[in-house]
Structures are given as structure tokens and as C-alpha cells.
Amino acid sequence: MQLHESARGSYPDDGPSILSDAWLAVQGPRNLHMGSTWEWQSRNYSSDVPAEEASRALNELLPKASAVYPDIEKWEFAGARAGLRAMPPVTSHGSLPLLGCVNQLIGAGQFCNFWVFSGLGSRGLLYHAWLGKLMSKAVLSCNEELLPSELTSWKKNRQ
């Protein structure tokens, strides 16, 4: 979404990105990304989105986004992109991200040279920074035990 150059105002400099029924990721005072939808039956594996699909997504998302940021009604649609979400299996704790060292799983020895950071699903926008901080500490110290055990429990199911 872009705010036309002739329009007054802009997204506040200190305004946060927003996570609600529709998320808004601030890209600058006059540029926002809005998302997202689930297209379970889509056979489009490209990041390019057909106009009809983009129109449906906009019609679905704009009312949700305007509930938390009413001024978005003044913004213009600038284009749509598609992507895939890596969804982890459901556990007794729900769908949790997959983090951890994978050396032993790929036959690469005991030292933690290879790591996985995946499966954030629809909450990746919310948790990526916190999980990235945890993961970086674990990688830099070569110590997977610094990660919450719930996020490495997927490995027990693979062994």
C-alpha cells in the first residue's frame, strides 16, 4: 500500500508495525505492506499474483486493516506478492517453530555447523526477532541447549 504523493499525512514516524486480523509492516511513512491471506487451493507457485486474486485479497484485508488503522482507506493498492509459509507439525503445544542444530540428522558430525530456523508460520512477523536472537546465541556458542526445549523437540520425533 502506498500513500499517494498528493495525499496529506503519512504513517507516524514512531508508529509500529501492527499484527491483527490483517498485519501491517511499515516500510516508511508512505509505504506499508499488508497481509495476509490463506489460499489453500491455489496452484500458483509464483510470487506473482494474478489481478483477480489480488483484488480478492485486497477486499478481504482492507476492512480488517482499517479496523486497526482507519487511515489506510486513503492509501492506494501498489501490488501483490505471494509466498509460501513453512508450517511445522502440530504438537501438544500447538504448531511451534523448528529450531536447532541438524548436523547429526544430515550425517555431518558432532559439531553444530548446520542449523535450521523454520516453521514460523503466520506468527513469523511477531516472533522472528526474538527467535533470531535466541538462535544467534545458540549458534555463536555452538550450544543448542540455549534454545527452549519445546522448539527442538521435533528432533526427538526424527530419531
Chimera marker file (.cmm) of the C-alpha trace (Angstrom):
<marker_set name="trace">
<marker id="1" x="0.000" y="0.000" z="0.000" r="1" g="1" b="0" radius="0.5"/>
<marker id="2" x="1.272" y="3.457" z="-0.827" r="1" g="1" b="0" radius="0.5"/>
<marker id="3" x="0.061" y="6.866" z="0.187" r="1" g="1" b="0" radius="0.5"/>
<marker id="4" x="-0.224" y="8.964" z="-2.967" r="1" g="1" b="0" radius="0.5"/>
<marker id="5" x="2.253" y="11.843" z="-3.056" r="1" g="1" b="0" radius="0.5"/>
<marker id="6" x="-0.600" y="14.366" z="-3.288" r="1" g="1" b="0" radius="0.5"/>
<marker id="7" x="-2.264" y="12.986" z="-0.142" r="1" g="1" b="0" radius="0.5"/>
<marker id="8" x="-1.716" y="14.772" z="3.131" r="1" g="1" b="0" radius="0.5"/>
<marker id="9" x="-0.302" y="12.989" z="6.127" r="1" g="1" b="0" radius="0.5"/>
<marker id="10" x="1.714" y="9.819" z="6.421" r="1" g="1" b="0" radius="0.5"/>
<marker id="11" x="2.154" y="6.890" z="8.738" r="1" g="1" b="0" radius="0.5"/>
<marker id="12" x="3.581" y="8.252" z="12.009" r="1" g="1" b="0" radius="0.5"/>
<marker id="13" x="7.384" y="8.087" z="12.271" r="1" g="1" b="0" radius="0.5"/>
<marker id="14" x="7.066" y="6.370" z="15.630" r="1" g="1" b="0" radius="0.5"/>
<marker id="15" x="4.119" y="4.230" z="14.533" r="1" g="1" b="0" radius="0.5"/>
<marker id="16" x="4.589" y="0.478" z="14.991" r="1" g="1" b="0" radius="0.5"/>
<marker id="17" x="4.022" y="-2.354" z="12.603" r="1" g="1" b="0" radius="0.5"/>
<marker id="18" x="0.687" y="-3.922" z="13.537" r="1" g="1" b="0" radius="0.5"/>
<marker id="19" x="-0.326" y="-7.544" z="13.980" r="1" g="1" b="0" radius="0.5"/>
<marker id="20" x="-4.068" y="-8.191" z="13.995" r="1" g="1" b="0" radius="0.5"/>
<marker id="21" x="-6.519" y="-9.921" z="11.657" r="1" g="1" b="0" radius="0.5"/>
<marker id="22" x="-4.517" y="-8.173" z="8.937" r="1" g="1" b="0" radius="0.5"/>
<marker id="23" x="-0.906" y="-7.239" z="9.585" r="1" g="1" b="0" radius="0.5"/>
<marker id="24" x="0.750" y="-4.002" z="8.543" r="1" g="1" b="0" radius="0.5"/>
<marker id="25" x="4.521" y="-3.943" z="8.112" r="1" g="1" b="0" radius="0.5"/>
<marker id="26" x="5.791" y="-0.375" z="7.955" r="1" g="1" b="0" radius="0.5"/>
<marker id="27" x="8.232" y="0.247" z="5.101" r="1" g="1" b="0" radius="0.5"/>
<marker id="28" x="8.357" y="4.015" z="5.530" r="1" g="1" b="0" radius="0.5"/>
<marker id="29" x="5.958" y="6.887" z="6.206" r="1" g="1" b="0" radius="0.5"/>
<marker id="30" x="4.162" y="6.412" z="2.868" r="1" g="1" b="0" radius="0.5"/>
<marker id="31" x="4.666" y="2.710" z="2.199" r="1" g="1" b="0" radius="0.5"/>
<marker id="32" x="3.111" y="-0.253" z="4.048" r="1" g="1" b="0" radius="0.5"/>
<marker id="33" x="2.902" y="-3.956" z="3.367" r="1" g="1" b="0" radius="0.5"/>
<marker id="34" x="-0.425" y="-5.517" z="4.324" r="1" g="1" b="0" radius="0.5"/>
<marker id="35" x="-1.230" y="-9.176" z="4.659" r="1" g="1" b="0" radius="0.5"/>
<marker id="36" x="-2.069" y="-11.884" z="4.568" r="1" g="1" b="0" radius="0.5"/>
<marker id="37" x="-4.490" y="-14.428" z="3.199" r="1" g="1" b="0" radius="0.5"/>
<marker id="38" x="-4.568" y="-18.191" z="3.003" r="1" g="1" b="0" radius="0.5"/>
<marker id="39" x="-5.119" y="-19.648" z="-0.433" r="1" g="1" b="0" radius="0.5"/>
<marker id="40" x="-5.237" y="-23.365" z="0.358" r="1" g="1" b="0" radius="0.5"/>
<marker id="41" x="-6.342" y="-24.417" z="-3.127" r="1" g="1" b="0" radius="0.5"/>
<marker id="42" x="-4.030" y="-22.140" z="-5.115" r="1" g="1" b="0" radius="0.5"/>
<marker id="43" x="-1.889" y="-23.805" z="-7.761" r="1" g="1" b="0" radius="0.5"/>
<marker id="44" x="0.090" y="-20.620" z="-8.350" r="1" g="1" b="0" radius="0.5"/>
<marker id="45" x="3.653" y="-21.345" z="-7.222" r="1" g="1" b="0" radius="0.5"/>
<marker id="46" x="4.952" y="-17.994" z="-8.436" r="1" g="1" b="0" radius="0.5"/>
<marker id="47" x="5.383" y="-14.890" z="-6.311" r="1" g="1" b="0" radius="0.5"/>
<marker id="48" x="3.405" y="-13.046" z="-8.994" r="1" g="1" b="0" radius="0.5"/>
<marker id="49" x="-0.283" y="-12.691" z="-8.149" r="1" g="1" b="0" radius="0.5"/>
<marker id="50" x="-2.989" y="-12.550" z="-10.844" r="1" g="1" b="0" radius="0.5"/>
<marker id="51" x="-5.130" y="-9.383" z="-10.749" r="1" g="1" b="0" radius="0.5"/>
<marker id="52" x="-8.286" y="-11.283" z="-9.775" r="1" g="1" b="0" radius="0.5"/>
<marker id="53" x="-6.579" y="-12.967" z="-6.812" r="1" g="1" b="0" radius="0.5"/>
<marker id="54" x="-5.002" y="-9.656" z="-5.732" r="1" g="1" b="0" radius="0.5"/>
<marker id="55" x="-8.404" y="-7.963" z="-5.858" r="1" g="1" b="0" radius="0.5"/>
<marker id="56" x="-9.966" y="-10.676" z="-3.668" r="1" g="1" b="0" radius="0.5"/>
<marker id="57" x="-7.114" y="-10.362" z="-1.165" r="1" g="1" b="0" radius="0.5"/>
<marker id="58" x="-7.459" y="-6.577" z="-1.037" r="1" g="1" b="0" radius="0.5"/>
<marker id="59" x="-11.232" y="-6.851" z="-0.495" r="1" g="1" b="0" radius="0.5"/>
<marker id="60" x="-10.626" y="-9.314" z="2.342" r="1" g="1" b="0" radius="0.5"/>
<marker id="61" x="-7.767" y="-7.461" z="4.032" r="1" g="1" b="0" radius="0.5"/>
<marker id="62" x="-8.688" y="-3.788" z="3.747" r="1" g="1" b="0" radius="0.5"/>
<marker id="63" x="-11.664" y="-3.913" z="6.165" r="1" g="1" b="0" radius="0.5"/>
<marker id="64" x="-9.540" y="-5.807" z="8.694" r="1" g="1" b="0" radius="0.5"/>
<marker id="65" x="-6.633" y="-3.375" z="8.387" r="1" g="1" b="0" radius="0.5"/>
<marker id="66" x="-8.888" y="-0.324" z="8.583" r="1" g="1" b="0" radius="0.5"/>
<marker id="67" x="-10.261" y="-1.608" z="11.899" r="1" g="1" b="0" radius="0.5"/>
<marker id="68" x="-6.827" y="-1.004" z="13.457" r="1" g="1" b="0" radius="0.5"/>
<marker id="69" x="-5.602" y="1.792" z="11.157" r="1" g="1" b="0" radius="0.5"/>
<marker id="70" x="-8.599" y="3.653" z="9.672" r="1" g="1" b="0" radius="0.5"/>
<marker id="71" x="-6.452" y="5.984" z="7.543" r="1" g="1" b="0" radius="0.5"/>
<marker id="72" x="-5.402" y="3.047" z="5.362" r="1" g="1" b="0" radius="0.5"/>
<marker id="73" x="-8.604" y="3.699" z="3.403" r="1" g="1" b="0" radius="0.5"/>
<marker id="74" x="-6.766" y="6.718" z="1.899" r="1" g="1" b="0" radius="0.5"/>
<marker id="75" x="-3.869" y="4.574" z="0.684" r="1" g="1" b="0" radius="0.5"/>
<marker id="76" x="-3.563" y="3.065" z="-2.793" r="1" g="1" b="0" radius="0.5"/>
<marker id="77" x="-3.012" y="-0.538" z="-3.719" r="1" g="1" b="0" radius="0.5"/>
<marker id="78" x="0.506" y="-0.823" z="-5.178" r="1" g="1" b="0" radius="0.5"/>
<marker id="79" x="0.721" y="-4.534" z="-5.955" r="1" g="1" b="0" radius="0.5"/>
<marker id="80" x="0.555" y="-8.014" z="-4.516" r="1" g="1" b="0" radius="0.5"/>
<marker id="81" x="3.128" y="-10.726" z="-3.907" r="1" g="1" b="0" radius="0.5"/>
<marker id="82" x="2.647" y="-14.331" z="-2.880" r="1" g="1" b="0" radius="0.5"/>
<marker id="83" x="4.748" y="-16.691" z="-0.851" r="1" g="1" b="0" radius="0.5"/>
<marker id="84" x="4.669" y="-19.971" z="0.991" r="1" g="1" b="0" radius="0.5"/>
<marker id="85" x="4.707" y="-20.459" z="4.721" r="1" g="1" b="0" radius="0.5"/>
<marker id="86" x="6.613" y="-23.313" z="6.235" r="1" g="1" b="0" radius="0.5"/>
<marker id="87" x="4.161" y="-24.877" z="8.650" r="1" g="1" b="0" radius="0.5"/>
<marker id="88" x="5.506" y="-27.175" z="11.344" r="1" g="1" b="0" radius="0.5"/>
<marker id="89" x="3.643" y="-30.232" z="12.566" r="1" g="1" b="0" radius="0.5"/>
<marker id="90" x="1.112" y="-29.765" z="15.353" r="1" g="1" b="0" radius="0.5"/>
<marker id="91" x="2.422" y="-30.829" z="18.773" r="1" g="1" b="0" radius="0.5"/>
<marker id="92" x="0.850" y="-30.923" z="22.225" r="1" g="1" b="0" radius="0.5"/>
<marker id="93" x="1.987" y="-27.271" z="22.482" r="1" g="1" b="0" radius="0.5"/>
<marker id="94" x="0.446" y="-26.304" z="19.132" r="1" g="1" b="0" radius="0.5"/>
<marker id="95" x="2.394" y="-25.516" z="15.959" r="1" g="1" b="0" radius="0.5"/>
<marker id="96" x="5.830" y="-24.449" z="17.133" r="1" g="1" b="0" radius="0.5"/>
<marker id="97" x="8.764" y="-23.228" z="15.045" r="1" g="1" b="0" radius="0.5"/>
<marker id="98" x="11.540" y="-25.673" z="14.221" r="1" g="1" b="0" radius="0.5"/>
<marker id="99" x="14.919" y="-24.553" z="15.562" r="1" g="1" b="0" radius="0.5"/>
<marker id="100" x="18.112" y="-26.449" z="16.246" r="1" g="1" b="0" radius="0.5"/>
<marker id="101" x="21.343" y="-27.991" z="15.091" r="1" g="1" b="0" radius="0.5"/>
<marker id="102" x="20.898" y="-30.571" z="12.325" r="1" g="1" b="0" radius="0.5"/>
<marker id="103" x="24.436" y="-31.941" z="11.983" r="1" g="1" b="0" radius="0.5"/>
<marker id="104" x="23.540" y="-35.388" z="13.311" r="1" g="1" b="0" radius="0.5"/>
<marker id="105" x="20.396" y="-35.535" z="11.173" r="1" g="1" b="0" radius="0.5"/>
<marker id="106" x="22.348" y="-34.928" z="7.963" r="1" g="1" b="0" radius="0.5"/>
<marker id="107" x="25.375" y="-37.017" z="8.927" r="1" g="1" b="0" radius="0.5"/>
<marker id="108" x="27.707" y="-34.053" z="9.320" r="1" g="1" b="0" radius="0.5"/>
<marker id="109" x="29.313" y="-34.991" z="12.627" r="1" g="1" b="0" radius="0.5"/>
<marker id="110" x="29.027" y="-33.827" z="16.202" r="1" g="1" b="0" radius="0.5"/>
<marker id="111" x="29.847" y="-30.114" z="15.922" r="1" g="1" b="0" radius="0.5"/>
<marker id="112" x="26.953" y="-27.767" z="15.216" r="1" g="1" b="0" radius="0.5"/>
<marker id="113" x="27.818" y="-26.320" z="11.814" r="1" g="1" b="0" radius="0.5"/>
<marker id="114" x="24.354" y="-26.705" z="10.270" r="1" g="1" b="0" radius="0.5"/>
<marker id="115" x="21.206" y="-25.257" z="11.810" r="1" g="1" b="0" radius="0.5"/>
<marker id="116" x="17.517" y="-24.997" z="10.939" r="1" g="1" b="0" radius="0.5"/>
<marker id="117" x="15.285" y="-21.987" z="11.626" r="1" g="1" b="0" radius="0.5"/>
<marker id="118" x="11.906" y="-22.651" z="10.039" r="1" g="1" b="0" radius="0.5"/>
<marker id="119" x="8.211" y="-23.132" z="10.537" r="1" g="1" b="0" radius="0.5"/>
<marker id="120" x="7.310" y="-19.748" z="11.981" r="1" g="1" b="0" radius="0.5"/>
<marker id="121" x="4.034" y="-19.833" z="10.075" r="1" g="1" b="0" radius="0.5"/>
<marker id="122" x="1.677" y="-16.909" z="10.369" r="1" g="1" b="0" radius="0.5"/>
<marker id="123" x="3.355" y="-15.613" z="13.517" r="1" g="1" b="0" radius="0.5"/>
<marker id="124" x="6.762" y="-15.124" z="11.934" r="1" g="1" b="0" radius="0.5"/>
<marker id="125" x="6.223" y="-11.374" z="11.772" r="1" g="1" b="0" radius="0.5"/>
<marker id="126" x="5.649" y="-11.356" z="15.513" r="1" g="1" b="0" radius="0.5"/>
<marker id="127" x="8.329" y="-13.777" z="16.738" r="1" g="1" b="0" radius="0.5"/>
<marker id="128" x="11.170" y="-13.610" z="14.184" r="1" g="1" b="0" radius="0.5"/>
<marker id="129" x="13.321" y="-11.115" z="16.101" r="1" g="1" b="0" radius="0.5"/>
<marker id="130" x="13.042" y="-12.873" z="19.467" r="1" g="1" b="0" radius="0.5"/>
<marker id="131" x="13.675" y="-16.304" z="17.954" r="1" g="1" b="0" radius="0.5"/>
<marker id="132" x="16.525" y="-14.910" z="15.850" r="1" g="1" b="0" radius="0.5"/>
<marker id="133" x="18.172" y="-13.580" z="19.000" r="1" g="1" b="0" radius="0.5"/>
<marker id="134" x="17.835" y="-16.957" z="20.727" r="1" g="1" b="0" radius="0.5"/>
<marker id="135" x="19.116" y="-18.773" z="17.659" r="1" g="1" b="0" radius="0.5"/>
<marker id="136" x="22.114" y="-16.472" z="17.195" r="1" g="1" b="0" radius="0.5"/>
<marker id="137" x="23.186" y="-17.054" z="20.799" r="1" g="1" b="0" radius="0.5"/>
<marker id="138" x="22.916" y="-20.813" z="20.316" r="1" g="1" b="0" radius="0.5"/>
<marker id="139" x="24.814" y="-20.759" z="17.001" r="1" g="1" b="0" radius="0.5"/>
<marker id="140" x="27.608" y="-18.495" z="18.243" r="1" g="1" b="0" radius="0.5"/>
<marker id="141" x="28.136" y="-20.630" z="21.336" r="1" g="1" b="0" radius="0.5"/>
<marker id="142" x="27.561" y="-23.936" z="19.466" r="1" g="1" b="0" radius="0.5"/>
<marker id="143" x="25.096" y="-24.808" z="22.214" r="1" g="1" b="0" radius="0.5"/>
<marker id="144" x="21.631" y="-25.947" z="21.203" r="1" g="1" b="0" radius="0.5"/>
<marker id="145" x="20.637" y="-26.169" z="24.866" r="1" g="1" b="0" radius="0.5"/>
<marker id="146" x="20.269" y="-22.373" z="24.870" r="1" g="1" b="0" radius="0.5"/>
<marker id="147" x="17.085" y="-22.850" z="22.837" r="1" g="1" b="0" radius="0.5"/>
<marker id="148" x="13.793" y="-23.658" z="24.589" r="1" g="1" b="0" radius="0.5"/>
<marker id="149" x="13.367" y="-27.436" z="24.547" r="1" g="1" b="0" radius="0.5"/>
<marker id="150" x="9.884" y="-27.064" z="23.026" r="1" g="1" b="0" radius="0.5"/>
<marker id="151" x="11.485" y="-25.640" z="19.885" r="1" g="1" b="0" radius="0.5"/>
<marker id="152" x="13.925" y="-28.534" z="19.470" r="1" g="1" b="0" radius="0.5"/>
<marker id="153" x="11.529" y="-31.330" z="20.468" r="1" g="1" b="0" radius="0.5"/>
<marker id="154" x="10.795" y="-32.020" z="16.774" r="1" g="1" b="0" radius="0.5"/>
<marker id="155" x="14.211" y="-33.716" z="16.603" r="1" g="1" b="0" radius="0.5"/>
<marker id="156" x="13.143" y="-36.429" z="19.033" r="1" g="1" b="0" radius="0.5"/>
<marker id="157" x="10.434" y="-37.463" z="16.593" r="1" g="1" b="0" radius="0.5"/>
<marker id="158" x="13.016" y="-37.774" z="13.784" r="1" g="1" b="0" radius="0.5"/>
<marker id="159" x="15.388" y="-40.124" z="15.611" r="1" g="1" b="0" radius="0.5"/>
<link id1="1" id2="2" r="1" g="1" b="0" radius="0.2"/>
<link id1="2" id2="3" r="1" g="1" b="0" radius="0.2"/>
<link id1="3" id2="4" r="1" g="1" b="0" radius="0.2"/>
<link id1="4" id2="5" r="1" g="1" b="0" radius="0.2"/>
<link id1="5" id2="6" r="1" g="1" b="0" radius="0.2"/>
<link id1="6" id2="7" r="1" g="1" b="0" radius="0.2"/>
<link id1="7" id2="8" r="1" g="1" b="0" radius="0.2"/>
<link id1="8" id2="9" r="1" g="1" b="0" radius="0.2"/>
<link id1="9" id2="10" r="1" g="1" b="0" radius="0.2"/>
<link id1="10" id2="11" r="1" g="1" b="0" radius="0.2"/>
<link id1="11" id2="12" r="1" g="1" b="0" radius="0.2"/>
<link id1="12" id2="13" r="1" g="1" b="0" radius="0.2"/>
<link id1="13" id2="14" r="1" g="1" b="0" radius="0.2"/>
<link id1="14" id2="15" r="1" g="1" b="0" radius="0.2"/>
<link id1="15" id2="16" r="1" g="1" b="0" radius="0.2"/>
<link id1="16" id2="17" r="1" g="1" b="0" radius="0.2"/>
<link id1="17" id2="18" r="1" g="1" b="0" radius="0.2"/>
<link id1="18" id2="19" r="1" g="1" b="0" radius="0.2"/>
<link id1="19" id2="20" r="1" g="1" b="0" radius="0.2"/>
<link id1="20" id2="21" r="1" g="1" b="0" radius="0.2"/>
<link id1="21" id2="22" r="1" g="1" b="0" radius="0.2"/>
<link id1="22" id2="23" r="1" g="1" b="0" radius="0.2"/>
<link id1="23" id2="24" r="1" g="1" b="0" radius="0.2"/>
<link id1="24" id2="25" r="1" g="1" b="0" radius="0.2"/>
<link id1="25" id2="26" r="1" g="1" b="0" radius="0.2"/>
<link id1="26" id2="27" r="1" g="1" b="0" radius="0.2"/>
<link id1="27" id2="28" r="1" g="1" b="0" radius="0.2"/>
<link id1="28" id2="29" r="1" g="1" b="0" radius="0.2"/>
<link id1="29" id2="30" r="1" g="1" b="0" radius="0.2"/>
<link id1="30" id2="31" r="1" g="1" b="0" radius="0.2"/>
<link id1="31" id2="32" r="1" g="1" b="0" radius="0.2"/>
<link id1="32" id2="33" r="1" g="1" b="0" radius="0.2"/>
<link id1="33" id2="34" r="1" g="1" b="0" radius="0.2"/>
<link id1="34" id2="35" r="1" g="1" b="0" radius="0.2"/>
<link id1="35" id2="36" r="1" g="1" b="0" radius="0.2"/>
<link id1="36" id2="37" r="1" g="1" b="0" radius="0.2"/>
<link id1="37" id2="38" r="1" g="1" b="0" radius="0.2"/>
<link id1="38" id2="39" r="1" g="1" b="0" radius="0.2"/>
<link id1="39" id2="40" r="1" g="1" b="0" radius="0.2"/>
<link id1="40" id2="41" r="1" g="1" b="0" radius="0.2"/>
<link id1="41" id2="42" r="1" g="1" b="0" radius="0.2"/>
<link id1="42" id2="43" r="1" g="1" b="0" radius="0.2"/>
<link id1="43" id2="44" r="1" g="1" b="0" radius="0.2"/>
<link id1="44" id2="45" r="1" g="1" b="0" radius="0.2"/>
<link id1="45" id2="46" r="1" g="1" b="0" radius="0.2"/>
<link id1="46" id2="47" r="1" g="1" b="0" radius="0.2"/>
<link id1="47" id2="48" r="1" g="1" b="0" radius="0.2"/>
<link id1="48" id2="49" r="1" g="1" b="0" radius="0.2"/>
<link id1="49" id2="50" r="1" g="1" b="0" radius="0.2"/>
<link id1="50" id2="51" r="1" g="1" b="0" radius="0.2"/>
<link id1="51" id2="52" r="1" g="1" b="0" radius="0.2"/>
<link id1="52" id2="53" r="1" g="1" b="0" radius="0.2"/>
<link id1="53" id2="54" r="1" g="1" b="0" radius="0.2"/>
<link id1="54" id2="55" r="1" g="1" b="0" radius="0.2"/>
<link id1="55" id2="56" r="1" g="1" b="0" radius="0.2"/>
<link id1="56" id2="57" r="1" g="1" b="0" radius="0.2"/>
<link id1="57" id2="58" r="1" g="1" b="0" radius="0.2"/>
<link id1="58" id2="59" r="1" g="1" b="0" radius="0.2"/>
<link id1="59" id2="60" r="1" g="1" b="0" radius="0.2"/>
<link id1="60" id2="61" r="1" g="1" b="0" radius="0.2"/>
<link id1="61" id2="62" r="1" g="1" b="0" radius="0.2"/>
<link id1="62" id2="63" r="1" g="1" b="0" radius="0.2"/>
<link id1="63" id2="64" r="1" g="1" b="0" radius="0.2"/>
<link id1="64" id2="65" r="1" g="1" b="0" radius="0.2"/>
<link id1="65" id2="66" r="1" g="1" b="0" radius="0.2"/>
<link id1="66" id2="67" r="1" g="1" b="0" radius="0.2"/>
<link id1="67" id2="68" r="1" g="1" b="0" radius="0.2"/>
<link id1="68" id2="69" r="1" g="1" b="0" radius="0.2"/>
<link id1="69" id2="70" r="1" g="1" b="0" radius="0.2"/>
<link id1="70" id2="71" r="1" g="1" b="0" radius="0.2"/>
<link id1="71" id2="72" r="1" g="1" b="0" radius="0.2"/>
<link id1="72" id2="73" r="1" g="1" b="0" radius="0.2"/>
<link id1="73" id2="74" r="1" g="1" b="0" radius="0.2"/>
<link id1="74" id2="75" r="1" g="1" b="0" radius="0.2"/>
<link id1="75" id2="76" r="1" g="1" b="0" radius="0.2"/>
<link id1="76" id2="77" r="1" g="1" b="0" radius="0.2"/>
<link id1="77" id2="78" r="1" g="1" b="0" radius="0.2"/>
<link id1="78" id2="79" r="1" g="1" b="0" radius="0.2"/>
<link id1="79" id2="80" r="1" g="1" b="0" radius="0.2"/>
<link id1="80" id2="81" r="1" g="1" b="0" radius="0.2"/>
<link id1="81" id2="82" r="1" g="1" b="0" radius="0.2"/>
<link id1="82" id2="83" r="1" g="1" b="0" radius="0.2"/>
<link id1="83" id2="84" r="1" g="1" b="0" radius="0.2"/>
<link id1="84" id2="85" r="1" g="1" b="0" radius="0.2"/>
<link id1="85" id2="86" r="1" g="1" b="0" radius="0.2"/>
<link id1="86" id2="87" r="1" g="1" b="0" radius="0.2"/>
<link id1="87" id2="88" r="1" g="1" b="0" radius="0.2"/>
<link id1="88" id2="89" r="1" g="1" b="0" radius="0.2"/>
<link id1="89" id2="90" r="1" g="1" b="0" radius="0.2"/>
<link id1="90" id2="91" r="1" g="1" b="0" radius="0.2"/>
<link id1="91" id2="92" r="1" g="1" b="0" radius="0.2"/>
<link id1="92" id2="93" r="1" g="1" b="0" radius="0.2"/>
<link id1="93" id2="94" r="1" g="1" b="0" radius="0.2"/>
<link id1="94" id2="95" r="1" g="1" b="0" radius="0.2"/>
<link id1="95" id2="96" r="1" g="1" b="0" radius="0.2"/>
<link id1="96" id2="97" r="1" g="1" b="0" radius="0.2"/>
<link id1="97" id2="98" r="1" g="1" b="0" radius="0.2"/>
<link id1="98" id2="99" r="1" g="1" b="0" radius="0.2"/>
<link id1="99" id2="100" r="1" g="1" b="0" radius="0.2"/>
<link id1="100" id2="101" r="1" g="1" b="0" radius="0.2"/>
<link id1="101" id2="102" r="1" g="1" b="0" radius="0.2"/>
<link id1="102" id2="103" r="1" g="1" b="0" radius="0.2"/>
<link id1="103" id2="104" r="1" g="1" b="0" radius="0.2"/>
<link id1="104" id2="105" r="1" g="1" b="0" radius="0.2"/>
<link id1="105" id2="106" r="1" g="1" b="0" radius="0.2"/>
<link id1="106" id2="107" r="1" g="1" b="0" radius="0.2"/>
<link id1="107" id2="108" r="1" g="1" b="0" radius="0.2"/>
<link id1="108" id2="109" r="1" g="1" b="0" radius="0.2"/>
<link id1="109" id2="110" r="1" g="1" b="0" radius="0.2"/>
<link id1="110" id2="111" r="1" g="1" b="0" radius="0.2"/>
<link id1="111" id2="112" r="1" g="1" b="0" radius="0.2"/>
<link id1="112" id2="113" r="1" g="1" b="0" radius="0.2"/>
<link id1="113" id2="114" r="1" g="1" b="0" radius="0.2"/>
<link id1="114" id2="115" r="1" g="1" b="0" radius="0.2"/>
<link id1="115" id2="116" r="1" g="1" b="0" radius="0.2"/>
<link id1="116" id2="117" r="1" g="1" b="0" radius="0.2"/>
<link id1="117" id2="118" r="1" g="1" b="0" radius="0.2"/>
<link id1="118" id2="119" r="1" g="1" b="0" radius="0.2"/>
<link id1="119" id2="120" r="1" g="1" b="0" radius="0.2"/>
<link id1="120" id2="121" r="1" g="1" b="0" radius="0.2"/>
<link id1="121" id2="122" r="1" g="1" b="0" radius="0.2"/>
<link id1="122" id2="123" r="1" g="1" b="0" radius="0.2"/>
<link id1="123" id2="124" r="1" g="1" b="0" radius="0.2"/>
<link id1="124" id2="125" r="1" g="1" b="0" radius="0.2"/>
<link id1="125" id2="126" r="1" g="1" b="0" radius="0.2"/>
<link id1="126" id2="127" r="1" g="1" b="0" radius="0.2"/>
<link id1="127" id2="128" r="1" g="1" b="0" radius="0.2"/>
<link id1="128" id2="129" r="1" g="1" b="0" radius="0.2"/>
<link id1="129" id2="130" r="1" g="1" b="0" radius="0.2"/>
<link id1="130" id2="131" r="1" g="1" b="0" radius="0.2"/>
<link id1="131" id2="132" r="1" g="1" b="0" radius="0.2"/>
<link id1="132" id2="133" r="1" g="1" b="0" radius="0.2"/>
<link id1="133" id2="134" r="1" g="1" b="0" radius="0.2"/>
<link id1="134" id2="135" r="1" g="1" b="0" radius="0.2"/>
<link id1="135" id2="136" r="1" g="1" b="0" radius="0.2"/>
<link id1="136" id2="137" r="1" g="1" b="0" radius="0.2"/>
<link id1="137" id2="138" r="1" g="1" b="0" radius="0.2"/>
<link id1="138" id2="139" r="1" g="1" b="0" radius="0.2"/>
<link id1="139" id2="140" r="1" g="1" b="0" radius="0.2"/>
<link id1="140" id2="141" r="1" g="1" b="0" radius="0.2"/>
<link id1="141" id2="142" r="1" g="1" b="0" radius="0.2"/>
<link id1="142" id2="143" r="1" g="1" b="0" radius="0.2"/>
<link id1="143" id2="144" r="1" g="1" b="0" radius="0.2"/>
<link id1="144" id2="145" r="1" g="1" b="0" radius="0.2"/>
<link id1="145" id2="146" r="1" g="1" b="0" radius="0.2"/>
<link id1="146" id2="147" r="1" g="1" b="0" radius="0.2"/>
<link id1="147" id2="148" r="1" g="1" b="0" radius="0.2"/>
<link id1="148" id2="149" r="1" g="1" b="0" radius="0.2"/>
<link id1="149" id2="150" r="1" g="1" b="0" radius="0.2"/>
<link id1="150" id2="151" r="1" g="1" b="0" radius="0.2"/>
<link id1="151" id2="152" r="1" g="1" b="0" radius="0.2"/>
<link id1="152" id2="153" r="1" g="1" b="0" radius="0.2"/>
<link id1="153" id2="154" r="1" g="1" b="0" radius="0.2"/>
<link id1="154" id2="155" r="1" g="1" b="0" radius="0.2"/>
<link id1="155" id2="156" r="1" g="1" b="0" radius="0.2"/>
<link id1="156" id2="157" r="1" g="1" b="0" radius="0.2"/>
<link id1="157" id2="158" r="1" g="1" b="0" radius="0.2"/>
<link id1="158" id2="159" r="1" g="1" b="0" radius="0.2"/>
</marker_set>
